[in-house]
């Protein structure tokens, strides 16, 4: 099995399980507020790390290349409150354009 | 349920467009079109899917890709618990219906509060599901027609997309502090660890929130 299919199946099964925890598993019980507050902070931590690695990582080295243009275009598009798909397109176009001229 | 479909309809184009983006981006991880569609149909959670293909595409390996994606979906455990009381019927019915819980369907149906309506959640969820899986199929087939993904700046598109997903999370001081710490941890570790490890290690930033709580 390829690495891609292994990820697809593992993430699929895991997510089905996580979504089922409430409606199938527990009924009527609630987690302590402290725990849910902490779980809510996992997403910002991971997303921030993904922004950094997607922009600056190339294997084990920090590099500064055309992807920085993609990041800056993304920040600008977020500031302009563009829809999500437009933010993605802006990032791709900026990266491709800088790569073309450098 | 019809009310849910109506509430979800304005989100249909956005979800389809984002699904198409995911389908194209999956190409950077060398996922074929079928794998991309199967992932959208089973996982049905945008940020986790994009995280998985980006880590895999960057050479982070299967374990790091799965870890990053599932951590982004851990929130569905507490979210599901807030609406658990409204689900009825047998095990299979509840299992199927629970898969339609996503951020948008949960929020539009009252977020598990007093006015929560399970049928609205299911209506919004079905609408988004069709848009997401259909969009992925279109994008994945387009992505397969593309040669080298970096030529079209797809690697830079990830940075932009994660920026947008992050911005939506930054309400209040704790998330901003945790995001800043997570970014610093990841940047410091990139030269010293294999790809994937910086992302996993960045979750330690959550401990900042523990002290503030």
Interface residues (C-beta under 8 A of the other chain):
Chain A: X2 X3 X4 X5 X6 X7 X8 X10 X11 X12 X13 X14 X15 X16 X18 X19 X20 X21 X22 X23 X24 X25 X26 X27 X28 X29 X30 X31 X34 X35 X36 X37 X38 X39 X40 X41 X42 X43 X44 X45 X46 X47 X48 X49 X50 X51 X52 X53 X54 X55 X56 X57 X59 X60 X61 X62 X66 X67 X69 X70 X71 X73 X74 X75 X77 X78 X83 X84 X85 X87 X88 X89 X90 X91 X92 X93 X94 X95 X96 X97 X99
Chain B: X14 X17 X18 X20 X21 X25 X29 X30 X31 X32 X35 X38 X39 X42 X43 X44 X45 X47 X48 X49 X51 X52 X53 X54 X55 X56 X58 X59 X61 X62 X65 X66 X68 X69 X70 X71 X72 X73 X74 X75 X76 X77 X78 X79 X80 X81 X82 X83 X84 X85 X87 X91 X94 X95 X97 X98 X99 X101 X150 X151 X152 X153 X154 X155 X156 X157 X158 X159 X160 X161 X162 X163 X164 X165 X166 X167 X169 X170 X174 X175 X176 X178 X179 X180 X181 X182 X183 X185 X186 X187 X190 X191 X192 X193 X194 X195 X198 X199 X201 X202 X203 X204 X205 X206 X208 X209 X210 X213
